[in-house]
Amino acid sequence: MEARIEVVSATAARAHLGGILARARYGGWRFIIRQRGEAAAVVMGHDEYHVLMERLEDLEDVRDMLKAQGEATRPLSGYLSERAG
């Protein structure tokens, strides 16, 4: 399902907050809230936000793995002896 996006002013968002929250939560809408003509915030459903954050964490893990691929490693025994001593 493709997200539907609507841009609203901060004044309109304040006046229609209940409807915006319902559409974001149950309808999959995303709202870009503009203040003084500039994007200031995004409203989306909590479930969608949670999925987005999990994907971001996964991408960061992949980035870190790729970054570490060429780095030298040391034997586990050396690490363990440092921790014990």
PDB file with one MODEL, atoms N, CA, C and O in Angstrom:
MODEL        1
ATOM      1  N   MET A   1       0.836  -1.178   0.000  1.00  0.00           N
ATOM      2  CA  MET A   1       0.000   0.000   0.000  1.00  0.00           C
ATOM      3  C   MET A   1       0.879   1.239   0.000  1.00  0.00           C
ATOM      4  O   MET A   1       1.726   1.398   0.879  1.00  0.00           O
ATOM      5  N   GLU A   2       0.694   2.091  -0.945  1.00  0.00           N
ATOM      6  CA  GLU A   2       1.481   3.313  -1.038  1.00  0.00           C
ATOM      7  C   GLU A   2       0.898   4.363  -0.097  1.00  0.00           C
ATOM      8  O   GLU A   2      -0.314   4.573  -0.049  1.00  0.00           O
ATOM      9  N   ALA A   3       1.771   5.006   0.638  1.00  0.00           N
ATOM     10  CA  ALA A   3       1.315   6.017   1.595  1.00  0.00           C
ATOM     11  C   ALA A   3       0.793   7.233   0.855  1.00  0.00           C
ATOM     12  O   ALA A   3       1.327   7.637  -0.178  1.00  0.00           O
ATOM     13  N   ARG A   4      -0.248   7.795   1.403  1.00  0.00           N
ATOM     14  CA  ARG A   4      -0.780   9.038   0.865  1.00  0.00           C
ATOM     15  C   ARG A   4      -0.235  10.165   1.714  1.00  0.00           C
ATOM     16  O   ARG A   4      -0.208  10.088   2.942  1.00  0.00           O
ATOM     17  N   ILE A   5       0.197  11.207   1.040  1.00  0.00           N
ATOM     18  CA  ILE A   5       0.841  12.321   1.723  1.00  0.00           C
ATOM     19  C   ILE A   5       0.046  13.591   1.479  1.00  0.00           C
ATOM     20  O   ILE A   5      -0.389  13.874   0.363  1.00  0.00           O
ATOM     21  N   GLU A   6      -0.130  14.345   2.548  1.00  0.00           N
ATOM     22  CA  GLU A   6      -0.815  15.629   2.448  1.00  0.00           C
ATOM     23  C   GLU A   6       0.020  16.666   3.187  1.00  0.00           C
ATOM     24  O   GLU A   6       0.538  16.405   4.273  1.00  0.00           O
ATOM     25  N   VAL A   7       0.141  17.832   2.589  1.00  0.00           N
ATOM     26  CA  VAL A   7       0.864  18.935   3.213  1.00  0.00           C
ATOM     27  C   VAL A   7      -0.170  19.889   3.792  1.00  0.00           C
ATOM     28  O   VAL A   7      -1.091  20.316   3.096  1.00  0.00           O
ATOM     29  N   VAL A   8      -0.012  20.222   5.076  1.00  0.00           N
ATOM     30  CA  VAL A   8      -0.946  21.132   5.737  1.00  0.00           C
ATOM     31  C   VAL A   8      -0.171  22.173   6.541  1.00  0.00           C
ATOM     32  O   VAL A   8       0.947  21.926   6.994  1.00  0.00           O
ATOM     33  N   SER A   9      -0.779  23.323   6.703  1.00  0.00           N
ATOM     34  CA  SER A   9      -0.165  24.364   7.524  1.00  0.00           C
ATOM     35  C   SER A   9      -0.310  23.992   8.996  1.00  0.00           C
ATOM     36  O   SER A   9      -1.161  23.179   9.359  1.00  0.00           O
ATOM     37  N   ALA A  10       0.513  24.583   9.823  1.00  0.00           N
ATOM     38  CA  ALA A  10       0.429  24.333  11.263  1.00  0.00           C
ATOM     39  C   ALA A  10      -0.929  24.784  11.797  1.00  0.00           C
ATOM     40  O   ALA A  10      -1.486  24.147  12.692  1.00  0.00           O
ATOM     41  N   THR A  11      -1.459  25.865  11.259  1.00  0.00           N
ATOM     42  CA  THR A  11      -2.768  26.359  11.687  1.00  0.00           C
ATOM     43  C   THR A  11      -3.859  25.344  11.369  1.00  0.00           C
ATOM     44  O   THR A  11      -4.712  25.057  12.209  1.00  0.00           O
ATOM     45  N   ALA A  12      -3.831  24.798  10.142  1.00  0.00           N
ATOM     46  CA  ALA A  12      -4.828  23.796   9.752  1.00  0.00           C
ATOM     47  C   ALA A  12      -4.649  22.514  10.559  1.00  0.00           C
ATOM     48  O   ALA A  12      -5.632  21.877  10.937  1.00  0.00           O
ATOM     49  N   ALA A  13      -3.406  22.133  10.823  1.00  0.00           N
ATOM     50  CA  ALA A  13      -3.147  20.923  11.616  1.00  0.00           C
ATOM     51  C   ALA A  13      -3.716  21.078  13.023  1.00  0.00           C
ATOM     52  O   ALA A  13      -4.305  20.147  13.572  1.00  0.00           O
ATOM     53  N   ARG A  14      -3.536  22.248  13.592  1.00  0.00           N
ATOM     54  CA  ARG A  14      -4.059  22.503  14.939  1.00  0.00           C
ATOM     55  C   ARG A  14      -5.588  22.422  14.939  1.00  0.00           C
ATOM     56  O   ARG A  14      -6.187  21.869  15.862  1.00  0.00           O
ATOM     57  N   ALA A  15      -6.211  22.976  13.902  1.00  0.00           N
ATOM     58  CA  ALA A  15      -7.672  22.996  13.829  1.00  0.00           C
ATOM     59  C   ALA A  15      -8.269  21.618  13.561  1.00  0.00           C
ATOM     60  O   ALA A  15      -9.404  21.349  13.954  1.00  0.00           O
ATOM     61  N   HIS A  16      -7.519  20.749  12.899  1.00  0.00           N
ATOM     62  CA  HIS A  16      -8.050  19.449  12.478  1.00  0.00           C
ATOM     63  C   HIS A  16      -7.225  18.282  13.017  1.00  0.00           C
ATOM     64  O   HIS A  16      -7.145  17.230  12.383  1.00  0.00           O
ATOM     65  N   LEU A  17      -6.618  18.466  14.173  1.00  0.00           N
ATOM     66  CA  LEU A  17      -5.696  17.461  14.705  1.00  0.00           C
ATOM     67  C   LEU A  17      -6.347  16.090  14.867  1.00  0.00           C
ATOM     68  O   LEU A  17      -5.739  15.079  14.514  1.00  0.00           O
ATOM     69  N   GLY A  18      -7.561  16.035  15.389  1.00  0.00           N
ATOM     70  CA  GLY A  18      -8.220  14.737  15.573  1.00  0.00           C
ATOM     71  C   GLY A  18      -8.371  13.970  14.272  1.00  0.00           C
ATOM     72  O   GLY A  18      -8.111  12.768  14.223  1.00  0.00           O
ATOM     73  N   GLY A  19      -8.786  14.651  13.229  1.00  0.00           N
ATOM     74  CA  GLY A  19      -8.931  14.007  11.922  1.00  0.00           C
ATOM     75  C   GLY A  19      -7.605  13.581  11.332  1.00  0.00           C
ATOM     76  O   GLY A  19      -7.496  12.514  10.728  1.00  0.00           O
ATOM     77  N   ILE A  20      -6.599  14.417  11.507  1.00  0.00           N
ATOM     78  CA  ILE A  20      -5.260  14.087  11.005  1.00  0.00           C
ATOM     79  C   ILE A  20      -4.733  12.843  11.705  1.00  0.00           C
ATOM     80  O   ILE A  20      -4.190  11.946  11.061  1.00  0.00           O
ATOM     81  N   LEU A  21      -4.894  12.790  13.027  1.00  0.00           N
ATOM     82  CA  LEU A  21      -4.424  11.617  13.770  1.00  0.00           C
ATOM     83  C   LEU A  21      -5.161  10.354  13.346  1.00  0.00           C
ATOM     84  O   LEU A  21      -4.540   9.302  13.188  1.00  0.00           O
ATOM     85  N   ALA A  22      -6.459  10.439  13.161  1.00  0.00           N
ATOM     86  CA  ALA A  22      -7.235   9.269  12.736  1.00  0.00           C
ATOM     87  C   ALA A  22      -6.809   8.801  11.353  1.00  0.00           C
ATOM     88  O   ALA A  22      -6.652   7.601  11.128  1.00  0.00           O
ATOM     89  N   ARG A  23      -6.622   9.729  10.429  1.00  0.00           N
ATOM     90  CA  ARG A  23      -6.212   9.345   9.069  1.00  0.00           C
ATOM     91  C   ARG A  23      -4.803   8.771   9.057  1.00  0.00           C
ATOM     92  O   ARG A  23      -4.514   7.858   8.283  1.00  0.00           O
ATOM     93  N   ALA A  24      -3.923   9.295   9.907  1.00  0.00           N
ATOM     94  CA  ALA A  24      -2.555   8.765   9.985  1.00  0.00           C
ATOM     95  C   ALA A  24      -2.558   7.379  10.605  1.00  0.00           C
ATOM     96  O   ALA A  24      -1.881   6.472  10.120  1.00  0.00           O
ATOM     97  N   ARG A  25      -3.318   7.217  11.672  1.00  0.00           N
ATOM     98  CA  ARG A  25      -3.318   5.945  12.401  1.00  0.00           C
ATOM     99  C   ARG A  25      -4.039   4.837  11.646  1.00  0.00           C
ATOM    100  O   ARG A  25      -3.526   3.725  11.528  1.00  0.00           O
ATOM    101  N   TYR A  26      -5.211   5.137  11.142  1.00  0.00           N
ATOM    102  CA  TYR A  26      -6.051   4.091  10.542  1.00  0.00           C
ATOM    103  C   TYR A  26      -6.034   4.074   9.019  1.00  0.00           C
ATOM    104  O   TYR A  26      -6.338   3.051   8.406  1.00  0.00           O
ATOM    105  N   GLY A  27      -5.685   5.186   8.413  1.00  0.00           N
ATOM    106  CA  GLY A  27      -5.754   5.262   6.960  1.00  0.00           C
ATOM    107  C   GLY A  27      -4.424   5.227   6.252  1.00  0.00           C
ATOM    108  O   GLY A  27      -4.375   5.216   5.022  1.00  0.00           O
ATOM    109  N   GLY A  28      -3.328   5.208   7.018  1.00  0.00           N
ATOM    110  CA  GLY A  28      -2.006   5.143   6.398  1.00  0.00           C
ATOM    111  C   GLY A  28      -1.526   6.456   5.803  1.00  0.00           C
ATOM    112  O   GLY A  28      -0.569   6.471   5.029  1.00  0.00           O
ATOM    113  N   TRP A  29      -2.171   7.545   6.149  1.00  0.00           N
ATOM    114  CA  TRP A  29      -1.764   8.852   5.629  1.00  0.00           C
ATOM    115  C   TRP A  29      -0.534   9.358   6.364  1.00  0.00           C
ATOM    116  O   TRP A  29      -0.292   9.018   7.522  1.00  0.00           O
ATOM    117  N   ARG A  30       0.237  10.179   5.660  1.00  0.00           N
ATOM    118  CA  ARG A  30       1.342  10.930   6.264  1.00  0.00           C
ATOM    119  C   ARG A  30       1.050  12.410   6.012  1.00  0.00           C
ATOM    120  O   ARG A  30       0.571  12.797   4.946  1.00  0.00           O
ATOM    121  N   PHE A  31       1.347  13.204   7.002  1.00  0.00           N
ATOM    122  CA  PHE A  31       1.111  14.634   6.888  1.00  0.00           C
ATOM    123  C   PHE A  31       2.408  15.385   7.115  1.00  0.00           C
ATOM    124  O   PHE A  31       3.104  15.156   8.105  1.00  0.00           O
ATOM    125  N   ILE A  32       2.727  16.271   6.208  1.00  0.00           N
ATOM    126  CA  ILE A  32       3.854  17.178   6.383  1.00  0.00           C
ATOM    127  C   ILE A  32       3.258  18.477   6.888  1.00  0.00           C
ATOM    128  O   ILE A  32       2.427  19.094   6.221  1.00  0.00           O
ATOM    129  N   ILE A  33       3.685  18.885   8.063  1.00  0.00           N
ATOM    130  CA  ILE A  33       3.177  20.105   8.673  1.00  0.00           C
ATOM    131  C   ILE A  33       4.144  21.240   8.361  1.00  0.00           C
ATOM    132  O   ILE A  33       5.333  21.162   8.669  1.00  0.00           O
ATOM    133  N   ARG A  34       3.620  22.284   7.752  1.00  0.00           N
ATOM    134  CA  ARG A  34       4.444  23.438   7.389  1.00  0.00           C
ATOM    135  C   ARG A  34       4.191  24.579   8.366  1.00  0.00           C
ATOM    136  O   ARG A  34       3.060  24.839   8.775  1.00  0.00           O
ATOM    137  N   GLN A  35       5.273  25.246   8.725  1.00  0.00           N
ATOM    138  CA  GLN A  35       5.183  26.397   9.613  1.00  0.00           C
ATOM    139  C   GLN A  35       5.980  27.523   8.977  1.00  0.00           C
ATOM    140  O   GLN A  35       7.162  27.368   8.671  1.00  0.00           O
ATOM    141  N   ARG A  36       5.329  28.646   8.785  1.00  0.00           N
ATOM    142  CA  ARG A  36       5.955  29.797   8.113  1.00  0.00           C
ATOM    143  C   ARG A  36       6.517  29.399   6.747  1.00  0.00           C
ATOM    144  O   ARG A  36       7.581  29.865   6.339  1.00  0.00           O
ATOM    145  N   GLY A  37       5.786  28.532   6.054  1.00  0.00           N
ATOM    146  CA  GLY A  37       6.157  28.146   4.696  1.00  0.00           C
ATOM    147  C   GLY A  37       7.201  27.050   4.574  1.00  0.00           C
ATOM    148  O   GLY A  37       7.553  26.660   3.460  1.00  0.00           O
ATOM    149  N   GLU A  38       7.704  26.543   5.697  1.00  0.00           N
ATOM    150  CA  GLU A  38       8.733  25.502   5.650  1.00  0.00           C
ATOM    151  C   GLU A  38       8.246  24.240   6.343  1.00  0.00           C
ATOM    152  O   GLU A  38       7.494  24.309   7.316  1.00  0.00           O
ATOM    153  N   ALA A  39       8.676  23.084   5.842  1.00  0.00           N
ATOM    154  CA  ALA A  39       8.339  21.807   6.476  1.00  0.00           C
ATOM    155  C   ALA A  39       8.911  21.808   7.889  1.00  0.00           C
ATOM    156  O   ALA A  39      10.095  22.079   8.090  1.00  0.00           O
ATOM    157  N   ALA A  40       8.047  21.500   8.875  1.00  0.00           N
ATOM    158  CA  ALA A  40       8.473  21.543  10.272  1.00  0.00           C
ATOM    159  C   ALA A  40       8.362  20.190  10.956  1.00  0.00           C
ATOM    160  O   ALA A  40       9.135  19.898  11.868  1.00  0.00           O
ATOM    161  N   ALA A  41       7.414  19.356  10.534  1.00  0.00           N
ATOM    162  CA  ALA A  41       7.196  18.078  11.210  1.00  0.00           C
ATOM    163  C   ALA A  41       6.442  17.140  10.273  1.00  0.00           C
ATOM    164  O   ALA A  41       5.888  17.551   9.254  1.00  0.00           O
ATOM    165  N   VAL A  42       6.443  15.870  10.655  1.00  0.00           N
ATOM    166  CA  VAL A  42       5.702  14.848   9.921  1.00  0.00           C
ATOM    167  C   VAL A  42       4.828  14.099  10.909  1.00  0.00           C
ATOM    168  O   VAL A  42       5.272  13.757  12.004  1.00  0.00           O
ATOM    169  N   VAL A  43       3.597  13.846  10.528  1.00  0.00           N
ATOM    170  CA  VAL A  43       2.697  13.028  11.340  1.00  0.00           C
ATOM    171  C   VAL A  43       2.431  11.754  10.561  1.00  0.00           C
ATOM    172  O   VAL A  43       2.038  11.797   9.396  1.00  0.00           O
ATOM    173  N   MET A  44       2.649  10.617  11.213  1.00  0.00           N
ATOM    174  CA  MET A  44       2.344   9.312  10.615  1.00  0.00           C
ATOM    175  C   MET A  44       1.885   8.389  11.727  1.00  0.00           C
ATOM    176  O   MET A  44       2.072   8.688  12.907  1.00  0.00           O
ATOM    177  N   GLY A  45       1.295   7.288  11.361  1.00  0.00           N
ATOM    178  CA  GLY A  45       0.844   6.327  12.355  1.00  0.00           C
ATOM    179  C   GLY A  45       2.011   5.722  13.116  1.00  0.00           C
ATOM    180  O   GLY A  45       3.108   5.569  12.579  1.00  0.00           O
ATOM    181  N   HIS A  46       1.760   5.382  14.373  1.00  0.00           N
ATOM    182  CA  HIS A  46       2.809   4.828  15.223  1.00  0.00           C
ATOM    183  C   HIS A  46       3.342   3.510  14.671  1.00  0.00           C
ATOM    184  O   HIS A  46       4.552   3.286  14.688  1.00  0.00           O
ATOM    185  N   ASP A  47       2.465   2.633  14.184  1.00  0.00           N
ATOM    186  CA  ASP A  47       2.916   1.347  13.638  1.00  0.00           C
ATOM    187  C   ASP A  47       3.852   1.559  12.460  1.00  0.00           C
ATOM    188  O   ASP A  47       4.869   0.875  12.339  1.00  0.00           O
ATOM    189  N   GLU A  48       3.513   2.503  11.592  1.00  0.00           N
ATOM    190  CA  GLU A  48       4.364   2.792  10.439  1.00  0.00           C
ATOM    191  C   GLU A  48       5.704   3.366  10.895  1.00  0.00           C
ATOM    192  O   GLU A  48       6.749   3.024  10.341  1.00  0.00           O
ATOM    193  N   TYR A  49       5.674   4.228  11.890  1.00  0.00           N
ATOM    194  CA  TYR A  49       6.901   4.797  12.445  1.00  0.00           C
ATOM    195  C   TYR A  49       7.798   3.686  13.002  1.00  0.00           C
ATOM    196  O   TYR A  49       9.007   3.679  12.772  1.00  0.00           O
ATOM    197  N   HIS A  50       7.192   2.751  13.735  1.00  0.00           N
ATOM    198  CA  HIS A  50       7.950   1.656  14.333  1.00  0.00           C
ATOM    199  C   HIS A  50       8.634   0.814  13.248  1.00  0.00           C
ATOM    200  O   HIS A  50       9.807   0.466  13.386  1.00  0.00           O
ATOM    201  N   VAL A  51       7.924   0.492  12.193  1.00  0.00           N
ATOM    202  CA  VAL A  51       8.496  -0.276  11.076  1.00  0.00           C
ATOM    203  C   VAL A  51       9.638   0.503  10.433  1.00  0.00           C
ATOM    204  O   VAL A  51      10.683  -0.065  10.116  1.00  0.00           O
ATOM    205  N   LEU A  52       9.437   1.790  10.244  1.00  0.00           N
ATOM    206  CA  LEU A  52      10.465   2.634   9.636  1.00  0.00           C
ATOM    207  C   LEU A  52      11.734   2.656  10.483  1.00  0.00           C
ATOM    208  O   LEU A  52      12.838   2.576   9.945  1.00  0.00           O
ATOM    209  N   MET A  53      11.588   2.763  11.799  1.00  0.00           N
ATOM    210  CA  MET A  53      12.749   2.776  12.684  1.00  0.00           C
ATOM    211  C   MET A  53      13.476   1.432  12.677  1.00  0.00           C
ATOM    212  O   MET A  53      14.706   1.400  12.729  1.00  0.00           O
ATOM    213  N   GLU A  54      12.736   0.321  12.614  1.00  0.00           N
ATOM    214  CA  GLU A  54      13.376  -0.997  12.530  1.00  0.00           C
ATOM    215  C   GLU A  54      14.175  -1.129  11.243  1.00  0.00           C
ATOM    216  O   GLU A  54      15.285  -1.661  11.255  1.00  0.00           O
ATOM    217  N   ARG A  55      13.624  -0.652  10.137  1.00  0.00           N
ATOM    218  CA  ARG A  55      14.343  -0.710   8.858  1.00  0.00           C
ATOM    219  C   ARG A  55      15.603   0.132   8.910  1.00  0.00           C
ATOM    220  O   ARG A  55      16.646  -0.270   8.392  1.00  0.00           O
ATOM    221  N   LEU A  56      15.513   1.296   9.530  1.00  0.00           N
ATOM    222  CA  LEU A  56      16.678   2.157   9.651  1.00  0.00           C
ATOM    223  C   LEU A  56      17.770   1.473  10.473  1.00  0.00           C
ATOM    224  O   LEU A  56      18.944   1.520  10.105  1.00  0.00           O
ATOM    225  N   GLU A  57      17.395   0.845  11.574  1.00  0.00           N
ATOM    226  CA  GLU A  57      18.368   0.127  12.397  1.00  0.00           C
ATOM    227  C   GLU A  57      19.004  -1.015  11.614  1.00  0.00           C
ATOM    228  O   GLU A  57      20.208  -1.245  11.727  1.00  0.00           O
ATOM    229  N   ASP A  58      18.209  -1.734  10.819  1.00  0.00           N
ATOM    230  CA  ASP A  58      18.755  -2.811   9.988  1.00  0.00           C
ATOM    231  C   ASP A  58      19.762  -2.266   8.985  1.00  0.00           C
ATOM    232  O   ASP A  58      20.824  -2.856   8.786  1.00  0.00           O
ATOM    233  N   LEU A  59      19.435  -1.150   8.357  1.00  0.00           N
ATOM    234  CA  LEU A  59      20.357  -0.546   7.391  1.00  0.00           C
ATOM    235  C   LEU A  59      21.643  -0.082   8.066  1.00  0.00           C
ATOM    236  O   LEU A  59      22.726  -0.208   7.493  1.00  0.00           O
ATOM    237  N   GLU A  60      21.531   0.447   9.265  1.00  0.00           N
ATOM    238  CA  GLU A  60      22.734   0.852  10.007  1.00  0.00           C
ATOM    239  C   GLU A  60      23.593  -0.358  10.342  1.00  0.00           C
ATOM    240  O   GLU A  60      24.820  -0.274  10.288  1.00  0.00           O
ATOM    241  N   ASP A  61      22.971  -1.481  10.687  1.00  0.00           N
ATOM    242  CA  ASP A  61      23.717  -2.711  10.956  1.00  0.00           C
ATOM    243  C   ASP A  61      24.455  -3.178   9.711  1.00  0.00           C
ATOM    244  O   ASP A  61      25.621  -3.565   9.794  1.00  0.00           O
ATOM    245  N   VAL A  62      23.798  -3.148   8.562  1.00  0.00           N
ATOM    246  CA  VAL A  62      24.441  -3.558   7.307  1.00  0.00           C
ATOM    247  C   VAL A  62      25.592  -2.618   6.989  1.00  0.00           C
ATOM    248  O   VAL A  62      26.668  -3.065   6.590  1.00  0.00           O
ATOM    249  N   ARG A  63      25.373  -1.311   7.163  1.00  0.00           N
ATOM    250  CA  ARG A  63      26.447  -0.344   6.921  1.00  0.00           C
ATOM    251  C   ARG A  63      27.650  -0.646   7.802  1.00  0.00           C
ATOM    252  O   ARG A  63      28.786  -0.636   7.327  1.00  0.00           O
ATOM    253  N   ASP A  64      27.411  -0.913   9.080  1.00  0.00           N
ATOM    254  CA  ASP A  64      28.507  -1.203  10.002  1.00  0.00           C
ATOM    255  C   ASP A  64      29.233  -2.491   9.622  1.00  0.00           C
ATOM    256  O   ASP A  64      30.456  -2.571   9.731  1.00  0.00           O
ATOM    257  N   MET A  65      28.482  -3.498   9.177  1.00  0.00           N
ATOM    258  CA  MET A  65      29.113  -4.756   8.755  1.00  0.00           C
ATOM    259  C   MET A  65      29.983  -4.524   7.528  1.00  0.00           C
ATOM    260  O   MET A  65      31.104  -5.029   7.461  1.00  0.00           O
ATOM    261  N   LEU A  66      29.485  -3.770   6.564  1.00  0.00           N
ATOM    262  CA  LEU A  66      30.267  -3.502   5.358  1.00  0.00           C
ATOM    263  C   LEU A  66      31.512  -2.681   5.684  1.00  0.00           C
ATOM    264  O   LEU A  66      32.580  -2.904   5.115  1.00  0.00           O
ATOM    265  N   LYS A  67      31.366  -1.748   6.588  1.00  0.00           N
ATOM    266  CA  LYS A  67      32.491  -0.912   6.996  1.00  0.00           C
ATOM    267  C   LYS A  67      33.561  -1.752   7.694  1.00  0.00           C
ATOM    268  O   LYS A  67      34.755  -1.506   7.519  1.00  0.00           O
ATOM    269  N   ALA A  68      33.141  -2.732   8.477  1.00  0.00           N
ATOM    270  CA  ALA A  68      34.070  -3.550   9.249  1.00  0.00           C
ATOM    271  C   ALA A  68      34.694  -4.677   8.436  1.00  0.00           C
ATOM    272  O   ALA A  68      35.642  -5.308   8.904  1.00  0.00           O
ATOM    273  N   GLN A  69      34.196  -4.948   7.245  1.00  0.00           N
ATOM    274  CA  GLN A  69      34.698  -6.088   6.460  1.00  0.00           C
ATOM    275  C   GLN A  69      36.194  -6.035   6.227  1.00  0.00           C
ATOM    276  O   GLN A  69      36.853  -7.073   6.283  1.00  0.00           O
ATOM    277  N   GLY A  70      36.743  -4.889   5.975  1.00  0.00           N
ATOM    278  CA  GLY A  70      38.165  -4.798   5.676  1.00  0.00           C
ATOM    279  C   GLY A  70      39.036  -4.569   6.886  1.00  0.00           C
ATOM    280  O   GLY A  70      40.261  -4.525   6.763  1.00  0.00           O
ATOM    281  N   GLU A  71      38.438  -4.423   8.049  1.00  0.00           N
ATOM    282  CA  GLU A  71      39.218  -4.146   9.247  1.00  0.00           C
ATOM    283  C   GLU A  71      39.869  -5.421   9.782  1.00  0.00           C
ATOM    284  O   GLU A  71      39.323  -6.520   9.679  1.00  0.00           O
ATOM    285  N   ALA A  72      41.049  -5.231  10.353  1.00  0.00           N
ATOM    286  CA  ALA A  72      41.759  -6.373  10.946  1.00  0.00           C
ATOM    287  C   ALA A  72      41.023  -6.830  12.202  1.00  0.00           C
ATOM    288  O   ALA A  72      40.416  -6.026  12.911  1.00  0.00           O
ATOM    289  N   THR A  73      41.085  -8.108  12.458  1.00  0.00           N
ATOM    290  CA  THR A  73      40.462  -8.657  13.665  1.00  0.00           C
ATOM    291  C   THR A  73      41.538  -9.267  14.542  1.00  0.00           C
ATOM    292  O   THR A  73      42.666  -9.473  14.095  1.00  0.00           O
ATOM    293  N   ARG A  74      41.200  -9.551  15.770  1.00  0.00           N
ATOM    294  CA  ARG A  74      42.148 -10.201  16.670  1.00  0.00           C
ATOM    295  C   ARG A  74      41.507 -11.461  17.225  1.00  0.00           C
ATOM    296  O   ARG A  74      40.281 -11.571  17.255  1.00  0.00           O
ATOM    297  N   PRO A  75      42.299 -12.389  17.653  1.00  0.00           N
ATOM    298  CA  PRO A  75      41.753 -13.645  18.166  1.00  0.00           C
ATOM    299  C   PRO A  75      40.897 -13.429  19.422  1.00  0.00           C
ATOM    300  O   PRO A  75      41.177 -12.544  20.231  1.00  0.00           O
ATOM    301  N   LEU A  76      39.878 -14.231  19.568  1.00  0.00           N
ATOM    302  CA  LEU A  76      39.003 -14.163  20.735  1.00  0.00           C
ATOM    303  C   LEU A  76      39.786 -14.390  22.018  1.00  0.00           C
ATOM    304  O   LEU A  76      39.489 -13.766  23.037  1.00  0.00           O
ATOM    305  N   SER A  77      40.781 -15.273  21.988  1.00  0.00           N
ATOM    306  CA  SER A  77      41.557 -15.563  23.197  1.00  0.00           C
ATOM    307  C   SER A  77      42.255 -14.306  23.729  1.00  0.00           C
ATOM    308  O   SER A  77      42.348 -14.123  24.943  1.00  0.00           O
ATOM    309  N   GLY A  78      42.739 -13.450  22.847  1.00  0.00           N
ATOM    310  CA  GLY A  78      43.373 -12.204  23.274  1.00  0.00           C
ATOM    311  C   GLY A  78      42.385 -11.272  23.945  1.00  0.00           C
ATOM    312  O   GLY A  78      42.697 -10.641  24.955  1.00  0.00           O
ATOM    313  N   TYR A  79      41.209 -11.190  23.388  1.00  0.00           N
ATOM    314  CA  TYR A  79      40.161 -10.352  23.974  1.00  0.00           C
ATOM    315  C   TYR A  79      39.766 -10.877  25.345  1.00  0.00           C
ATOM    316  O   TYR A  79      39.625 -10.103  26.292  1.00  0.00           O
ATOM    317  N   LEU A  80      39.589 -12.186  25.454  1.00  0.00           N
ATOM    318  CA  LEU A  80      39.180 -12.785  26.721  1.00  0.00           C
ATOM    319  C   LEU A  80      40.245 -12.622  27.796  1.00  0.00           C
ATOM    320  O   LEU A  80      39.918 -12.401  28.963  1.00  0.00           O
ATOM    321  N   SER A  81      41.505 -12.727  27.419  1.00  0.00           N
ATOM    322  CA  SER A  81      42.569 -12.571  28.413  1.00  0.00           C
ATOM    323  C   SER A  81      42.637 -11.125  28.921  1.00  0.00           C
ATOM    324  O   SER A  81      42.979 -10.905  30.083  1.00  0.00           O
ATOM    325  N   GLU A  82      42.322 -10.147  28.086  1.00  0.00           N
ATOM    326  CA  GLU A  82      42.264  -8.743  28.526  1.00  0.00           C
ATOM    327  C   GLU A  82      41.137  -8.548  29.546  1.00  0.00           C
ATOM    328  O   GLU A  82      41.315  -7.854  30.547  1.00  0.00           O
ATOM    329  N   ARG A  83      40.000  -9.153  29.293  1.00  0.00           N
ATOM    330  CA  ARG A  83      38.833  -9.013  30.160  1.00  0.00           C
ATOM    331  C   ARG A  83      39.064  -9.681  31.513  1.00  0.00           C
ATOM    332  O   ARG A  83      38.575  -9.201  32.536  1.00  0.00           O
ATOM    333  N   ALA A  84      39.809 -10.788  31.520  1.00  0.00           N
ATOM    334  CA  ALA A  84      40.045 -11.538  32.752  1.00  0.00           C
ATOM    335  C   ALA A  84      41.100 -10.846  33.619  1.00  0.00           C
ATOM    336  O   ALA A  84      41.085 -10.963  34.844  1.00  0.00           O
ATOM    337  N   GLY A  85      42.007 -10.130  32.971  1.00  0.00           N
ATOM    338  CA  GLY A  85      43.135  -9.563  33.705  1.00  0.00           C
ATOM    339  C   GLY A  85      42.869  -8.258  34.254  1.00  0.00           C
ATOM    340  O   GLY A  85      43.740  -7.670  34.896  1.00  0.00           O
TER     341      GLY A  85
ENDMDL
END
